[in-house]
């Protein structure tokens, strides 16, 4: 009985947004939250007619996005504020980190950023409105353009920026966009779309979006929805489970665009020890990278390879652990406790001095494990493994296709390492401390996202 | 006599598995206090946990919950110790979880992980192991005293009407003859106590090797570092297939032998799927229902492990085997012994193992210890001499704390027959962009 009454009190109503309209209801129960019942017929746009925004000029699309961003900043209806509160209650991210992440969302919708995104990721705004002509060496001419796609986005919920950037890119394609909400962010996408519906009610762009929840892997939805007769591409953000499920449906005419699940690392050269001041700066930069979103993101560094003697590394680890306990733009001072299973791994290593040394407690203020070989576990919740190497080249074997960002100190050594890292599979090299990037207008996870989302069609002579 | 000795002394006494909670709980609290005080002196990892969680005194059983570990602890050694053959470091690691000194272990010229385990056994550390799909092996230390308790526990097969240990049963064990798995260790005790020395049959006479399991971990590392070749990956998959074919041949021979001897008492130990295959094989050979000797013991347990059997598979099996005996229990390799099943299909508490029902997250009690409580199974086993044995499992169970109930003829705390698994914590439907190399290699080696 207690269970039942508790769940009634705790159940949060999650609204859906379908083709420009808000839909409320609590017919579908998922334990802690409830959504309107899902009508799968409402989630598709028939191929017998073009999508609502297919013929809208790109400048008009940008006008809608810019206006949406401006209204998000003021948020007179409180949609973003409500979404923030609901997210904060779930408690996956520290309240301060989440608040700053929300505050940053409107800036993503600024016109200069939209222009930069299209220019960088697509190669020209003209391609979205019109046909570009090319002539091959034989004199034969052809025209091509970026045609609006039909997209299903499987969103990640570890940072609210994922919802915002998915809506921005989705709108810029002029295509149709079905957003599948993750259980760890049921609110951000809907709040942005409701704001859009206020600044552009009934507009073709607004009608090109739906945002709903179903349980990832639910065959009664996915089996019928994820088909080439309805959609061209599945855009999946990480999550091994969601990718595995997506794989079942990918086939001719239905493509997977995967922002793969990734791990990030740092490489610190012996130059870090040139002075006490430098070492302190390096520790701060390294802490910034590993504590990104309290280490819940793919860009958060988890392993740091350092050219040092054991004694040098110990001095560094002490500084690093202290820095990890400081609050910064994208990190809390004290985050969530290290999950029990991981904490047990860390505690076990504490007993293996001198082969392993541990700084900090599993209390959310940061844990540093120093070793000669990388640990077996996946460090998270502000846990970082510092691995001593003779030369940074020796750390290359730990970079793989799962490696996303590699933060390097000093920046001058990026040039010697970046090609080797790329050969091993890594995708992004940054100066240590800069792992959080703008992320638009340049390649992400090995491709230009907007370029990949649109459908490239040709008209040839 | 200490409270702990009193609890252990209940073995083979009438009412051992049916004691009222009103008598048992005060003894358990007292025994847990004694044991915790002693183990905190011996195990820094436990002492640290107690300090961190602020557990100073034990006034109720639930006060022990913060001191329960997950499976992780028993496989928390760095894999590099194994890959690099650093057995001294492995020994040091095991030492951090062990109450006894590790200095008697002969460390000279250890060649592989099986050799290391053999040296541990030779020094009186009778470790048993478990392995997950990741290829990382858990090591659970036991003393001779722990092993003696297990051996004694097993001398009451088919409780509540135990069979006398008279070495008159043919023994069929559907697994390898030996190895450091608790199931194999127990099977050997059973064979010694109940089996006819001239008629002990194993699916394989080879020792189960941990090297076969750690090789998989090695392969994963190779793949992660980009050093594996396609043919190595293929060879890995093929070796599994070849072994499977050889086992199938031996299993068919064993079914023939079982059928030959079906009019004499035998003990068949194996998984439910294997029992099903025996039934199908026997029926193909024209064996009718109910032909087995009434003193035959069918010993099985665990879930179906993905096997596709009809919902009423147990009913069908016992219709086939007929009026035979059965020995089933609920437990895990980390426990000193299982909770034995009564005639009504419920599992009864072993007095020295304190069961807990925790919430889904495995943090808090799912409810007060009264009536029927559903949740995650955890336990503290007060018997183990070699280690602190408090563990949070992945099982979803219902425990009936009532003294009596209409469903069972015997009183006492019971675990309900329906047991399922929780999804791993955190794997529900939360999606994040962070991931590991595992996502990129797991498909290929089918782990």
Interface residues (C-beta under 8 A of the other chain):
Chain A: X2 X92 X154 X155 X156 X157 X158 X159 X162 X182 X183 X184 X215 X216 X237 X238 X239 X240 X241 X242 X243 X259 X260 X261 X262 X263 X296 X297 X298 X300 X339 X340 X341 X342 X344 X345 X347 X348 X349 X350 X351 X352 X355 X356 X361 X371 X373 X375 X376 X378 X380 X397 X398 X400 X401 X402 X424 X425
Chain B: X44 X45 X48 X49 X52 X69 X70 X71 X72 X73 X76 X77 X78 X79 X80 X84 X89 X92 X93 X96 X97 X136 X224 X225 X226 X227 X362 X363 X367 X392 X425 X426 X427 X428 X429 X430 X431 X432 X433 X434 X435 X436 X437 X438 X439 X440
